[in-house]
Amino acid sequence: MVTLSKEDLVRVLKYAFAHCECKCPAERDPETCVVLAELSKLLGLKLPCQDEFGDFTEESFTELIREIERRRGKSIDEFLSEVREAGPKCLQDQIDEMDATFALEVLRAMRRRKR
């Protein structure tokens, strides 16, 4: 067990947020993002990506996947398979691929943490 004051934990989180702001989405790790989101909620802090991804809940990431499926007119697996095979044709393809992949990985990470 490690003991850390709330103030020190807030400092560490704010330091991690600087990494988020500089390196995301290129170097984001869904497992770490989930941990940061959980700690942020406990401490009343706002994630740098909260405006983009909401409150980091299963519902918000499931809705993101549904939005992409509606926009694309196919399942997320079909869309990802097509983009990975043929490559992105436009910027929106790249954005949707990154967001869909991240959303699926975050959902998996959340489920693993519940076990």
C-alpha positions in Angstrom: 0.0 0.0 0.0 1.2 3.5 -0.8 0.1 6.5 1.1 -0.1 9.8 -0.6 -1.7 13.1 0.4 -4.7 14.4 -1.7 -2.6 17.5 -2.6 0.2 15.3 -3.9 -2.2 13.1 -5.9 -3.7 16.3 -7.4 -0.2 17.4 -8.4 0.6 14.1 -10.0 -2.7 14.1 -11.9 -2.1 17.6 -13.2 1.3 16.6 -14.3 -0.2 13.6 -16.1 -2.8 15.9 -17.7 0.1 17.9 -19.3 1.2 14.6 -20.9 -2.4 14.2 -22.2 -2.5 17.7 -23.7 0.9 17.3 -25.4 0.8 13.6 -26.5 -2.8 12.7 -27.1 -4.1 11.2 -29.3 -0.8 9.9 -30.7 0.5 8.3 -27.5 -2.7 7.6 -25.5 -3.1 4.4 -23.5 -6.8 3.5 -22.9 -6.0 1.7 -19.6 -4.2 4.7 -18.2 -6.9 7.1 -19.5 -9.5 5.1 -17.6 -7.5 5.3 -14.4 -7.0 9.0 -14.9 -10.7 9.4 -15.4 -11.6 7.5 -12.2 -9.1 9.5 -10.1 -10.3 12.8 -11.7 -13.9 12.1 -10.7 -12.8 11.3 -7.1 -10.9 14.5 -6.8 -13.3 16.7 -8.7 -10.8 17.5 -11.6 -11.6 17.8 -15.3 -9.8 15.7 -17.8 -8.3 17.6 -20.7 -10.4 15.5 -23.1 -13.6 15.8 -21.1 -15.2 18.2 -23.6 -14.5 15.7 -26.4 -15.3 12.4 -24.7 -17.7 13.5 -21.9 -17.6 12.0 -18.4 -15.6 8.9 -19.5 -18.5 6.5 -18.9 -19.4 3.3 -20.7 -22.5 5.2 -22.0 -20.4 8.0 -23.5 -18.1 5.7 -25.4 -21.0 3.4 -26.5 -22.7 6.5 -27.8 -19.6 7.6 -29.7 -19.5 4.2 -31.4 -23.2 4.5 -32.3 -22.6 8.0 -33.7 -19.9 6.6 -36.0 -22.1 3.7 -37.0 -25.0 6.0 -37.9 -22.7 8.3 -39.9 -21.1 5.4 -41.7 -24.3 3.3 -42.1 -22.5 0.1 -40.9 -21.3 -1.6 -37.8 -18.2 -0.4 -36.2 -16.4 -3.6 -37.0 -17.3 -3.3 -40.7 -16.1 0.3 -40.8 -12.8 -0.4 -39.1 -12.2 -3.5 -41.3 -12.8 -1.4 -44.4 -10.6 1.5 -43.3 -7.8 -0.8 -42.3 -7.9 -2.7 -45.6 -8.3 0.2 -48.0 -6.8 3.0 -45.9 -8.5 6.2 -45.0 -9.9 8.2 -47.9 -10.3 11.5 -46.0 -9.6 13.2 -42.7 -13.0 12.1 -41.3 -12.0 8.5 -42.0 -8.9 8.9 -39.9 -10.7 10.7 -37.1 -13.5 8.1 -37.0 -11.0 5.2 -37.0 -9.0 6.8 -34.1 -12.1 7.5 -32.1 -13.7 4.1 -32.8 -10.5 2.2 -31.9 -10.0 4.3 -28.8 -13.7 3.9 -27.7 -13.6 0.1 -28.1 -10.3 -0.1 -26.2 -11.6 2.1 -23.4 -14.7 -0.1 -23.1 -12.6 -3.2 -22.9 -10.4 -1.5 -20.2 -13.5 -0.5 -18.2 -14.8 -4.1 -18.3 -11.5 -5.5 -17.2 -11.3 -3.1 -14.3 -14.8 -4.2 -13.1 -13.7 -7.8 -12.7 
